[in-house]
Amino acid sequence: MANRKKTPAEAAQRKAEAKRLGIQACFAALLNGYAAGFVKGKIFTGATKGVCVPVLNCYSCPGALGACPIGSLQAVAGGRGRSISFYILGVLMLFGLAFGRLLCGFACPFGLLQDLLARIPVRRRKVPEYIDRPARKIKYVLLACVLILPAAVSAAKGSAASPYFCKYICPAGTLEGGLPLLIANAQLRAMAGALFTWKALVLAAVIIGAVLIPRFFCRYLCPLGAFYSLFSRFALYRMELDASSCIGCGKCEEVCPMAVRVTRELENSPECIRCGRCKAVCPAGAICTGFDLPGINKKETAEF
């Protein structure tokens, strides 16, 4: 049977998605550019390691050139560097105010993994709203724990506290840091115990979740995504729907990996990762993107 010819909307979506995946791959390679670390099984310790990247990328990844903001926040809040934690928060706030969750959609390596997993052809069912909406609050609880728990425990103990999210939950850390280091180091493999087994199970659960539910981790568990979502409605980078042009076909909501109700809440949704899939499939051209700057048309400021 001959392949069905793609419609213009499908061709546009395919092109936009390929472009976005390419950008994501470039960011992943850039953030983890110390290739020798994977061979040696050693963590990069150069000068750039003191700089936080604006996305979830594990400090312990052998190739990582920078530090993860979530790990850094916990480390300094749980120790003696609380002034540094305000500096990290300030930098993240600037990124949030400029881009909202655009970085989640275009720059996060763990987001790239989830997008690739979502391409596996399995039957997916929409998560019932009465489960989906409350479950999205979990990431805010985790964000509160990241910001408060290490400092509280440190104050109570009078000594440095562990980065609990990284130690017990973060699947990105297990995938990017734990597994490569264990593969390259026999000594570390011999030391791996119950904690690593637990984290491997968490990673496996998140991977299965991401196969069945697009952007599973981003929707429900990512504290950095939760932080950026607080700035989405104020961010300079915007996605807007022209209601007068919308024909109500629903294609935008069908392709949204975050299950945003595009026709009702696109502009103010804290869940929108600005991936642009809705814009790519819109037959009416009703969705525009770009930076909301005085005297500048959004449609002229971005191609995403």
Phi and psi in degrees as GROMACS dihedral restraints (atoms count N, CA, C in turn):
[ dihedral_restraints ]
;  ai    aj    ak    al  type     phi  dphi    fc
    3     4     5     6     1   -67.4    20    10
    4     5     6     7     1   145.9    20    10
    6     7     8     9     1   -66.5    20    10
    7     8     9    10     1   138.6    20    10
    9    10    11    12     1   -69.4    20    10
   10    11    12    13     1   135.0    20    10
   12    13    14    15     1   -69.9    20    10
   13    14    15    16     1   132.0    20    10
   15    16    17    18     1   -70.8    20    10
   16    17    18    19     1   142.7    20    10
   18    19    20    21     1   -73.5    20    10
   19    20    21    22     1   162.0    20    10
   21    22    23    24     1   -56.5    20    10
   22    23    24    25     1   -37.3    20    10
   24    25    26    27     1   -66.1    20    10
   25    26    27    28     1   -42.2    20    10
   27    28    29    30     1   -66.4    20    10
   28    29    30    31     1   -39.8    20    10
   30    31    32    33     1   -64.6    20    10
   31    32    33    34     1   -40.3    20    10
   33    34    35    36     1   -65.7    20    10
   34    35    36    37     1   -41.6    20    10
   36    37    38    39     1   -63.4    20    10
   37    38    39    40     1   -43.4    20    10
   39    40    41    42     1   -61.3    20    10
   40    41    42    43     1   -43.6    20    10
   42    43    44    45     1   -64.8    20    10
   43    44    45    46     1   -45.0    20    10
   45    46    47    48     1   -65.0    20    10
   46    47    48    49     1   -39.4    20    10
   48    49    50    51     1   -69.4    20    10
   49    50    51    52     1   -38.8    20    10
   51    52    53    54     1   -63.5    20    10
   52    53    54    55     1   -39.7    20    10
   54    55    56    57     1   -64.1    20    10
   55    56    57    58     1   -44.0    20    10
   57    58    59    60     1   -66.3    20    10
   58    59    60    61     1   -43.0    20    10
   60    61    62    63     1   -61.3    20    10
   61    62    63    64     1   -36.4    20    10
   63    64    65    66     1   -64.4    20    10
   64    65    66    67     1   -42.1    20    10
   66    67    68    69     1   -64.9    20    10
   67    68    69    70     1   -42.9    20    10
   69    70    71    72     1   -60.0    20    10
   70    71    72    73     1   -44.0    20    10
   72    73    74    75     1   -63.5    20    10
   73    74    75    76     1   -38.5    20    10
   75    76    77    78     1   -63.9    20    10
   76    77    78    79     1   -43.2    20    10
   78    79    80    81     1   -64.0    20    10
   79    80    81    82     1   -42.2    20    10
   81    82    83    84     1   -60.7    20    10
   82    83    84    85     1   -42.3    20    10
   84    85    86    87     1   -68.5    20    10
   85    86    87    88     1   -38.8    20    10
   87    88    89    90     1   -66.5    20    10
   88    89    90    91     1   -44.2    20    10
   90    91    92    93     1   -71.4    20    10
   91    92    93    94     1   -22.7    20    10
   93    94    95    96     1  -124.0    20    10
   94    95    96    97     1    49.2    20    10
   96    97    98    99     1   -82.2    20    10
   97    98    99   100     1    -3.2    20    10
   99   100   101   102     1   -85.7    20    10
  100   101   102   103     1    78.5    20    10
  102   103   104   105     1   -60.7    20    10
  103   104   105   106     1   -33.2    20    10
  105   106   107   108     1   -61.8    20    10
  106   107   108   109     1   -25.9    20    10
  108   109   110   111     1   -63.0    20    10
  109   110   111   112     1   -35.7    20    10
  111   112   113   114     1   -68.2    20    10
  112   113   114   115     1   -34.1    20    10
  114   115   116   117     1   -74.8    20    10
  115   116   117   118     1   -44.2    20    10
  117   118   119   120     1   -79.7    20    10
  118   119   120   121     1   -20.8    20    10
  120   121   122   123     1    70.5    20    10
  121   122   123   124     1    33.2    20    10
  123   124   125   126     1  -127.4    20    10
  124   125   126   127     1   147.4    20    10
  126   127   128   129     1   -80.6    20    10
  127   128   129   130     1   135.5    20    10
  129   130   131   132     1   -63.5    20    10
  130   131   132   133     1   134.8    20    10
  132   133   134   135     1  -125.5    20    10
  133   134   135   136     1    22.0    20    10
  135   136   137   138     1   -70.4    20    10
  136   137   138   139     1  -178.9    20    10
  138   139   140   141     1   -61.5    20    10
  139   140   141   142     1   -33.8    20    10
  141   142   143   144     1   -70.7    20    10
  142   143   144   145     1   -11.2    20    10
  144   145   146   147     1   -67.3    20    10
  145   146   147   148     1   -18.1    20    10
  147   148   149   150     1   -83.5    20    10
  148   149   150   151     1     0.4    20    10
  150   151   152   153     1  -104.6    20    10
  151   152   153   154     1   129.9    20    10
  153   154   155   156     1   -80.5    20    10
  154   155   156   157     1   132.8    20    10
  156   157   158   159     1   -83.6    20    10
  157   158   159   160     1   158.9    20    10
  159   160   161   162     1   -87.7    20    10
  160   161   162   163     1    10.3    20    10
  162   163   164   165     1  -132.4    20    10
  163   164   165   166     1   172.1    20    10
  165   166   167   168     1   -76.1    20    10
  166   167   168   169     1   104.2    20    10
  168   169   170   171     1  -147.3    20    10
  169   170   171   172     1   114.7    20    10
  171   172   173   174     1   -62.6    20    10
  172   173   174   175     1   133.4    20    10
  174   175   176   177     1   -57.4    20    10
  175   176   177   178     1   -36.4    20    10
  177   178   179   180     1   -84.2    20    10
  178   179   180   181     1    -0.9    20    10
  180   181   182   183     1   -61.5    20    10
  181   182   183   184     1   127.2    20    10
  183   184   185   186     1   -55.9    20    10
  184   185   186   187     1   -26.3    20    10
  186   187   188   189     1   -95.8    20    10
  187   188   189   190     1    -6.7    20    10
  189   190   191   192     1   -65.0    20    10
  190   191   192   193     1   128.1    20    10
  192   193   194   195     1   -92.1    20    10
  193   194   195   196     1   -15.2    20    10
  195   196   197   198     1  -130.9    20    10
  196   197   198   199     1  -173.2    20    10
  198   199   200   201     1  -107.2    20    10
  199   200   201   202     1   150.2    20    10
  201   202   203   204     1   -78.7    20    10
  202   203   204   205     1   132.3    20    10
  204   205   206   207     1   -64.3    20    10
  205   206   207   208     1   -34.2    20    10
  207   208   209   210     1   -68.7    20    10
  208   209   210   211     1   -45.6    20    10
  210   211   212   213     1   -63.4    20    10
  211   212   213   214     1   -41.0    20    10
  213   214   215   216     1   -65.9    20    10
  214   215   216   217     1   -41.5    20    10
  216   217   218   219     1   -59.6    20    10
  217   218   219   220     1   -44.3    20    10
  219   220   221   222     1   -67.7    20    10
  220   221   222   223     1   -39.9    20    10
  222   223   224   225     1   -64.4    20    10
  223   224   225   226     1   -45.6    20    10
  225   226   227   228     1   -77.6    20    10
  226   227   228   229     1   -33.2    20    10
  228   229   230   231     1   -69.5    20    10
  229   230   231   232     1   -30.4    20    10
  231   232   233   234     1   -89.1    20    10
  232   233   234   235     1     1.6    20    10
  234   235   236   237     1  -123.1    20    10
  235   236   237   238     1  -133.3    20    10
  237   238   239   240     1  -110.3    20    10
  238   239   240   241     1    10.5    20    10
  240   241   242   243     1  -107.8    20    10
  241   242   243   244     1    45.4    20    10
  243   244   245   246     1   -64.9    20    10
  244   245   246   247     1   -28.9    20    10
  246   247   248   249     1   -65.0    20    10
  247   248   249   250     1   -33.9    20    10
  249   250   251   252     1   -67.3    20    10
  250   251   252   253     1   -34.8    20    10
  252   253   254   255     1   -63.1    20    10
  253   254   255   256     1   -34.5    20    10
  255   256   257   258     1   -68.3    20    10
  256   257   258   259     1   -34.7    20    10
  258   259   260   261     1   -63.9    20    10
  259   260   261   262     1   -46.4    20    10
  261   262   263   264     1   -61.9    20    10
  262   263   264   265     1   -44.2    20    10
  264   265   266   267     1   -60.4    20    10
  265   266   267   268     1   -40.8    20    10
  267   268   269   270     1   -62.7    20    10
  268   269   270   271     1   -42.8    20    10
  270   271   272   273     1   -64.0    20    10
  271   272   273   274     1   -43.9    20    10
  273   274   275   276     1   -64.2    20    10
  274   275   276   277     1   -36.1    20    10
  276   277   278   279     1   -64.2    20    10
  277   278   279   280     1   -38.6    20    10
  279   280   281   282     1   -63.0    20    10
  280   281   282   283     1   -43.3    20    10
  282   283   284   285     1   -63.7    20    10
  283   284   285   286     1   -41.2    20    10
  285   286   287   288     1   -63.7    20    10
  286   287   288   289     1   -43.0    20    10
  288   289   290   291     1   -69.3    20    10
  289   290   291   292     1   -29.7    20    10
  291   292   293   294     1   -80.4    20    10
  292   293   294   295     1   -44.5    20    10
  294   295   296   297     1  -119.3    20    10
  295   296   297   298     1   -12.9    20    10
  297   298   299   300     1    62.0    20    10
  298   299   300   301     1  -130.4    20    10
  300   301   302   303     1   -99.3    20    10
  301   302   303   304     1    19.5    20    10
  303   304   305   306     1   -56.6    20    10
  304   305   306   307     1   -37.4    20    10
  306   307   308   309     1   -63.3    20    10
  307   308   309   310     1   -32.3    20    10
  309   310   311   312     1   -63.8    20    10
  310   311   312   313     1   -37.2    20    10
  312   313   314   315     1   -82.5    20    10
  313   314   315   316     1   -24.0    20    10
  315   316   317   318     1  -123.8    20    10
  316   317   318   319     1   -18.1    20    10
  318   319   320   321     1  -124.5    20    10
  319   320   321   322     1   -10.7    20    10
  321   322   323   324     1   -86.0    20    10
  322   323   324   325     1   121.1    20    10
  324   325   326   327     1   -60.6    20    10
  325   326   327   328     1   -36.4    20    10
  327   328   329   330     1   -73.6    20    10
  328   329   330   331     1   -27.7    20    10
  330   331   332   333     1   -66.4    20    10
  331   332   333   334     1   -38.3    20    10
  333   334   335   336     1   -60.0    20    10
  334   335   336   337     1   -45.7    20    10
  336   337   338   339     1   -57.0    20    10
  337   338   339   340     1   -45.3    20    10
  339   340   341   342     1   -65.3    20    10
  340   341   342   343     1   -37.4    20    10
  342   343   344   345     1   -64.4    20    10
  343   344   345   346     1   -36.9    20    10
  345   346   347   348     1   -70.0    20    10
  346   347   348   349     1   -39.8    20    10
  348   349   350   351     1   -64.5    20    10
  349   350   351   352     1   -33.3    20    10
  351   352   353   354     1   -70.0    20    10
  352   353   354   355     1   -12.3    20    10
  354   355   356   357     1   -85.3    20    10
  355   356   357   358     1    -8.0    20    10
  357   358   359   360     1   -67.1    20    10
  358   359   360   361     1   127.3    20    10
  360   361   362   363     1   -76.7    20    10
  361   362   363   364     1    91.5    20    10
  363   364   365   366     1  -129.0    20    10
  364   365   366   367     1   161.5    20    10
  366   367   368   369     1   -75.9    20    10
  367   368   369   370     1   124.1    20    10
  369   370   371   372     1  -115.4    20    10
  370   371   372   373     1   141.1    20    10
  372   373   374   375     1  -119.3    20    10
  373   374   375   376     1   143.3    20    10
  375   376   377   378     1   -65.2    20    10
  376   377   378   379     1   134.2    20    10
  378   379   380   381     1   -70.5    20    10
  379   380   381   382     1   127.6    20    10
  381   382   383   384     1   -55.0    20    10
  382   383   384   385     1   139.6    20    10
  384   385   386   387     1   -60.7    20    10
  385   386   387   388     1   -32.8    20    10
  387   388   389   390     1   -70.0    20    10
  388   389   390   391     1   -16.1    20    10
  390   391   392   393     1   -97.6    20    10
  391   392   393   394     1   -45.5    20    10
  393   394   395   396     1   -60.8    20    10
  394   395   396   397     1   -50.8    20    10
  396   397   398   399     1   -63.7    20    10
  397   398   399   400     1   -47.9    20    10
  399   400   401   402     1   -64.9    20    10
  400   401   402   403     1   -35.5    20    10
  402   403   404   405     1   -64.3    20    10
  403   404   405   406     1   -27.6    20    10
  405   406   407   408     1   -65.8    20    10
  406   407   408   409     1   -19.0    20    10
  408   409   410   411     1   -72.5    20    10
  409   410   411   412     1   -18.2    20    10
  411   412   413   414     1   -58.2    20    10
  412   413   414   415     1   -39.2    20    10
  414   415   416   417     1   -65.2    20    10
  415   416   417   418     1   -28.6    20    10
  417   418   419   420     1   -73.9    20    10
  418   419   420   421     1   -33.9    20    10
  420   421   422   423     1   -64.3    20    10
  421   422   423   424     1   -43.4    20    10
  423   424   425   426     1   -65.0    20    10
  424   425   426   427     1   -37.9    20    10
  426   427   428   429     1   -61.5    20    10
  427   428   429   430     1   -43.8    20    10
  429   430   431   432     1   -60.9    20    10
  430   431   432   433     1   -39.6    20    10
  432   433   434   435     1   -65.4    20    10
  433   434   435   436     1   -40.4    20    10
  435   436   437   438     1   -61.5    20    10
  436   437   438   439     1   -40.7    20    10
  438   439   440   441     1   -81.2    20    10
  439   440   441   442     1   -32.1    20    10
  441   442   443   444     1  -107.6    20    10
  442   443   444   445     1   -43.4    20    10
  444   445   446   447     1   -58.8    20    10
  445   446   447   448     1   -49.1    20    10
  447   448   449   450     1   -59.8    20    10
  448   449   450   451     1   -41.6    20    10
  450   451   452   453     1   -66.2    20    10
  451   452   453   454     1   -40.7    20    10
  453   454   455   456     1   -65.3    20    10
  454   455   456   457     1   -44.7    20    10
  456   457   458   459     1   -66.7    20    10
  457   458   459   460     1   -40.4    20    10
  459   460   461   462     1   -61.5    20    10
  460   461   462   463     1   -42.5    20    10
  462   463   464   465     1   -65.9    20    10
  463   464   465   466     1   -38.8    20    10
  465   466   467   468     1   -70.2    20    10
  466   467   468   469     1   -39.4    20    10
  468   469   470   471     1   -85.2    20    10
  469   470   471   472     1   -24.8    20    10
  471   472   473   474     1    76.4    20    10
  472   473   474   475     1    17.9    20    10
  474   475   476   477     1  -148.5    20    10
  475   476   477   478     1   172.6    20    10
  477   478   479   480     1   -63.2    20    10
  478   479   480   481     1   143.1    20    10
  480   481   482   483     1  -105.9    20    10
  481   482   483   484     1   159.5    20    10
  483   484   485   486     1   -75.5    20    10
  484   485   486   487     1   152.2    20    10
  486   487   488   489     1   -77.9    20    10
  487   488   489   490     1    88.6    20    10
  489   490   491   492     1   -62.7    20    10
  490   491   492   493     1   -40.2    20    10
  492   493   494   495     1   -62.5    20    10
  493   494   495   496     1   -45.6    20    10
  495   496   497   498     1   -64.9    20    10
  496   497   498   499     1   -39.7    20    10
  498   499   500   501     1   -72.5    20    10
  499   500   501   502     1   -38.2    20    10
  501   502   503   504     1  -113.0    20    10
  502   503   504   505     1   -18.2    20    10
  504   505   506   507     1  -124.4    20    10
  505   506   507   508     1   -51.6    20    10
  507   508   509   510     1   -48.8    20    10
  508   509   510   511     1   109.3    20    10
  510   511   512   513     1   -72.2    20    10
  511   512   513   514     1   -27.8    20    10
  513   514   515   516     1   -64.0    20    10
  514   515   516   517     1   -38.5    20    10
  516   517   518   519     1   -64.9    20    10
  517   518   519   520     1   -39.8    20    10
  519   520   521   522     1   -65.3    20    10
  520   521   522   523     1   -44.3    20    10
  522   523   524   525     1   -71.3    20    10
  523   524   525   526     1   -46.0    20    10
  525   526   527   528     1   -86.3    20    10
  526   527   528   529     1   -30.1    20    10
  528   529   530   531     1  -109.7    20    10
  529   530   531   532     1   -57.2    20    10
  531   532   533   534     1   -60.2    20    10
  532   533   534   535     1   -53.0    20    10
  534   535   536   537     1   -64.4    20    10
  535   536   537   538     1   -49.5    20    10
  537   538   539   540     1   -60.0    20    10
  538   539   540   541     1   -38.6    20    10
  540   541   542   543     1   -68.7    20    10
  541   542   543   544     1   -38.8    20    10
  543   544   545   546     1   -67.5    20    10
  544   545   546   547     1   -39.6    20    10
  546   547   548   549     1   -62.3    20    10
  547   548   549   550     1   -37.2    20    10
  549   550   551   552     1   -89.1    20    10
  550   551   552   553     1   -13.4    20    10
  552   553   554   555     1  -127.3    20    10
  553   554   555   556     1   110.8    20    10
  555   556   557   558     1   -63.7    20    10
  556   557   558   559     1   -35.4    20    10
  558   559   560   561     1   -64.8    20    10
  559   560   561   562     1   -40.4    20    10
  561   562   563   564     1   -67.8    20    10
  562   563   564   565     1   -37.2    20    10
  564   565   566   567     1   -61.6    20    10
  565   566   567   568     1   -37.1    20    10
  567   568   569   570     1   -69.6    20    10
  568   569   570   571     1   -25.9    20    10
  570   571   572   573     1   -89.9    20    10
  571   572   573   574     1   -14.7    20    10
  573   574   575   576     1   -62.7    20    10
  574   575   576   577     1   131.6    20    10
  576   577   578   579     1  -132.7    20    10
  577   578   579   580     1  -143.8    20    10
  579   580   581   582     1   -63.3    20    10
  580   581   582   583     1   -37.1    20    10
  582   583   584   585     1   -64.1    20    10
  583   584   585   586     1   -44.2    20    10
  585   586   587   588     1   -66.4    20    10
  586   587   588   589     1   -37.5    20    10
  588   589   590   591     1   -60.2    20    10
  589   590   591   592     1   -42.9    20    10
  591   592   593   594     1   -61.3    20    10
  592   593   594   595     1   -46.9    20    10
  594   595   596   597     1   -66.8    20    10
  595   596   597   598     1   -33.0    20    10
  597   598   599   600     1   -65.8    20    10
  598   599   600   601     1   -36.8    20    10
  600   601   602   603     1   -66.8    20    10
  601   602   603   604     1   -39.7    20    10
  603   604   605   606     1   -61.5    20    10
  604   605   606   607     1   -45.3    20    10
  606   607   608   609     1   -60.0    20    10
  607   608   609   610     1   -44.3    20    10
  609   610   611   612     1   -61.9    20    10
  610   611   612   613     1   -41.0    20    10
  612   613   614   615     1   -64.5    20    10
  613   614   615   616     1   -40.5    20    10
  615   616   617   618     1   -67.6    20    10
  616   617   618   619     1   -39.6    20    10
  618   619   620   621     1   -63.4    20    10
  619   620   621   622     1   -45.5    20    10
  621   622   623   624     1   -62.2    20    10
  622   623   624   625     1   -42.5    20    10
  624   625   626   627     1   -59.3    20    10
  625   626   627   628     1   -40.7    20    10
  627   628   629   630     1   -71.8    20    10
  628   629   630   631     1   -26.1    20    10
  630   631   632   633     1   -70.3    20    10
  631   632   633   634     1   -39.9    20    10
  633   634   635   636     1   -87.4    20    10
  634   635   636   637     1   -31.8    20    10
  636   637   638   639     1  -129.0    20    10
  637   638   639   640     1   111.4    20    10
  639   640   641   642     1   -52.6    20    10
  640   641   642   643     1   134.6    20    10
  642   643   644   645     1    55.2    20    10
  643   644   645   646     1    43.2    20    10
  645   646   647   648     1   -54.2    20    10
  646   647   648   649     1   -50.3    20    10
  648   649   650   651     1   -64.9    20    10
  649   650   651   652     1   -42.1    20    10
  651   652   653   654     1   -64.0    20    10
  652   653   654   655     1   -39.1    20    10
  654   655   656   657     1   -65.9    20    10
  655   656   657   658     1   -44.8    20    10
  657   658   659   660     1  -115.0    20    10
  658   659   660   661     1   -23.7    20    10
  660   661   662   663     1  -127.5    20    10
  661   662   663   664     1   -15.4    20    10
  663   664   665   666     1   -79.9    20    10
  664   665   666   667     1   114.7    20    10
  666   667   668   669     1   -69.9    20    10
  667   668   669   670     1   -29.0    20    10
  669   670   671   672     1   -71.8    20    10
  670   671   672   673     1   -38.7    20    10
  672   673   674   675     1   -61.9    20    10
  673   674   675   676     1   -38.0    20    10
  675   676   677   678     1   -62.9    20    10
  676   677   678   679     1   -40.7    20    10
  678   679   680   681     1   -63.2    20    10
  679   680   681   682     1   -49.5    20    10
  681   682   683   684     1   -64.3    20    10
  682   683   684   685     1   -31.8    20    10
  684   685   686   687     1   -63.6    20    10
  685   686   687   688     1   -24.8    20    10
  687   688   689   690     1   -65.1    20    10
  688   689   690   691     1   -19.8    20    10
  690   691   692   693     1  -107.9    20    10
  691   692   693   694     1    -0.5    20    10
  693   694   695   696     1   -56.8    20    10
  694   695   696   697     1   -44.1    20    10
  696   697   698   699     1   -74.6    20    10
  697   698   699   700     1   -12.4    20    10
  699   700   701   702     1  -107.2    20    10
  700   701   702   703     1    -8.6    20    10
  702   703   704   705     1   -63.9    20    10
  703   704   705   706     1   150.3    20    10
  705   706   707   708     1   -69.1    20    10
  706   707   708   709     1   -35.0    20    10
  708   709   710   711     1   -81.5    20    10
  709   710   711   712     1   123.4    20    10
  711   712   713   714     1  -124.3    20    10
  712   713   714   715     1   155.3    20    10
  714   715   716   717     1  -124.4    20    10
  715   716   717   718     1   127.1    20    10
  717   718   719   720     1  -132.3    20    10
  718   719   720   721     1   146.1    20    10
  720   721   722   723     1  -107.8    20    10
  721   722   723   724     1   126.3    20    10
  723   724   725   726     1   -86.1    20    10
  724   725   726   727     1    99.3    20    10
  726   727   728   729     1   -59.9    20    10
  727   728   729   730     1   -29.8    20    10
  729   730   731   732     1   -71.3    20    10
  730   731   732   733     1   -21.9    20    10
  732   733   734   735     1   -95.4    20    10
  733   734   735   736     1   -20.4    20    10
  735   736   737   738     1   -64.1    20    10
  736   737   738   739     1   133.2    20    10
  738   739   740   741     1  -103.1    20    10
  739   740   741   742     1     3.5    20    10
  741   742   743   744     1    69.0    20    10
  742   743   744   745     1    28.4    20    10
  744   745   746   747     1   -75.4    20    10
  745   746   747   748     1   -23.8    20    10
  747   748   749   750     1    82.4    20    10
  748   749   750   751     1     3.3    20    10
  750   751   752   753     1   -63.9    20    10
  751   752   753   754     1   -33.4    20    10
  753   754   755   756     1   -61.8    20    10
  754   755   756   757     1   -42.5    20    10
  756   757   758   759     1   -74.4    20    10
  757   758   759   760     1   -26.7    20    10
  759   760   761   762     1   -66.2    20    10
  760   761   762   763     1   -34.6    20    10
  762   763   764   765     1   -98.0    20    10
  763   764   765   766     1    -6.8    20    10
  765   766   767   768     1   -67.9    20    10
  766   767   768   769     1   119.7    20    10
  768   769   770   771     1   -71.1    20    10
  769   770   771   772     1   -18.4    20    10
  771   772   773   774     1  -100.7    20    10
  772   773   774   775     1     5.8    20    10
  774   775   776   777     1    53.8    20    10
  775   776   777   778     1    41.2    20    10
  777   778   779   780     1   -74.9    20    10
  778   779   780   781     1   138.3    20    10
  780   781   782   783     1   -80.6    20    10
  781   782   783   784     1    83.3    20    10
  783   784   785   786     1   -56.0    20    10
  784   785   786   787     1   -46.5    20    10
  786   787   788   789     1   -70.4    20    10
  787   788   789   790     1   -13.3    20    10
  789   790   791   792     1  -113.7    20    10
  790   791   792   793     1   -27.6    20    10
  792   793   794   795     1  -140.3    20    10
  793   794   795   796     1    17.4    20    10
  795   796   797   798     1   -56.9    20    10
  796   797   798   799     1   -49.8    20    10
  798   799   800   801     1   -65.2    20    10
  799   800   801   802     1   -33.1    20    10
  801   802   803   804     1  -113.3    20    10
  802   803   804   805     1     9.1    20    10
  804   805   806   807     1   -71.8    20    10
  805   806   807   808     1   125.2    20    10
  807   808   809   810     1   -74.5    20    10
  808   809   810   811     1   -10.6    20    10
  810   811   812   813     1   -90.0    20    10
  811   812   813   814     1   -18.9    20    10
  813   814   815   816     1   -66.3    20    10
  814   815   816   817     1   124.9    20    10
  816   817   818   819     1   -98.3    20    10
  817   818   819   820     1    12.4    20    10
  819   820   821   822     1    57.9    20    10
  820   821   822   823     1    33.0    20    10
  822   823   824   825     1   -72.7    20    10
  823   824   825   826     1   -22.2    20    10
  825   826   827   828     1    84.9    20    10
  826   827   828   829     1     6.1    20    10
  828   829   830   831     1   -65.5    20    10
  829   830   831   832     1   -36.3    20    10
  831   832   833   834     1   -63.7    20    10
  832   833   834   835     1   -41.0    20    10
  834   835   836   837     1   -64.5    20    10
  835   836   837   838     1   -38.2    20    10
  837   838   839   840     1   -65.9    20    10
  838   839   840   841     1   -32.1    20    10
  840   841   842   843     1   -97.3    20    10
  841   842   843   844     1    -6.6    20    10
  843   844   845   846     1   -68.5    20    10
  844   845   846   847     1   114.0    20    10
  846   847   848   849     1   -72.3    20    10
  847   848   849   850     1   -17.0    20    10
  849   850   851   852     1   -99.6    20    10
  850   851   852   853     1    -4.2    20    10
  852   853   854   855     1    62.7    20    10
  853   854   855   856     1    36.1    20    10
  855   856   857   858     1   -85.7    20    10
  856   857   858   859     1    -7.9    20    10
  858   859   860   861     1  -110.6    20    10
  859   860   861   862     1   127.4    20    10
  861   862   863   864     1  -121.1    20    10
  862   863   864   865     1   153.2    20    10
  864   865   866   867     1  -132.6    20    10
  865   866   867   868     1   159.3    20    10
  867   868   869   870     1   146.6    20    10
  868   869   870   871     1  -177.2    20    10
  870   871   872   873     1   -87.7    20    10
  871   872   873   874     1   131.6    20    10
  873   874   875   876     1   -84.6    20    10
  874   875   876   877     1    81.4    20    10
  876   877   878   879     1  -116.5    20    10
  877   878   879   880     1   146.4    20    10
  879   880   881   882     1   -55.7    20    10
  880   881   882   883     1   129.4    20    10
  882   883   884   885     1    77.1    20    10
  883   884   885   886     1     7.6    20    10
  885   886   887   888     1  -120.2    20    10
  886   887   888   889     1   130.9    20    10
  888   889   890   891     1   -77.6    20    10
  889   890   891   892     1   126.5    20    10
  891   892   893   894     1   -55.6    20    10
  892   893   894   895     1   -36.2    20    10
  894   895   896   897     1   -64.7    20    10
  895   896   897   898     1   -16.1    20    10
  897   898   899   900     1  -100.3    20    10
  898   899   900   901     1    -3.5    20    10
  900   901   902   903     1  -104.8    20    10
  901   902   903   904     1    -6.6    20    10
  903   904   905   906     1  -156.5    20    10
  904   905   906   907     1   149.2    20    10
  906   907   908   909     1  -105.2    20    10
  907   908   909   910     1    -5.7    20    10
